[in-house]
């Protein structure tokens, strides 16, 4: 599941880029007829822009969260080592009765 969450934004960026290219080609060369209705063209264009923006933000957030988790893990390991070094083990106790 984590891998799918990491891959989907990238797929979304590629597909959004394709929609933007189709939109721009259709604006320049109408004879190709990628999109037939004017409303559909603009709707698809803005959908692709918003999808691309969301995907970029999601990728940035996931990378930031991963870096923060790594920093937290390193900090926890350091504090665990420092805590165990601060407590000195007790020596052998004699059992004199």
HELIX and SHEET records of a PDB file:
HELIX    1   1 UNK A    2  UNK A   28  1                                  27    
HELIX    2   2 UNK A   30  UNK A   32  5                                   3    
HELIX    3   3 UNK A   38  UNK A   86  1                                  49    
END                                                                             
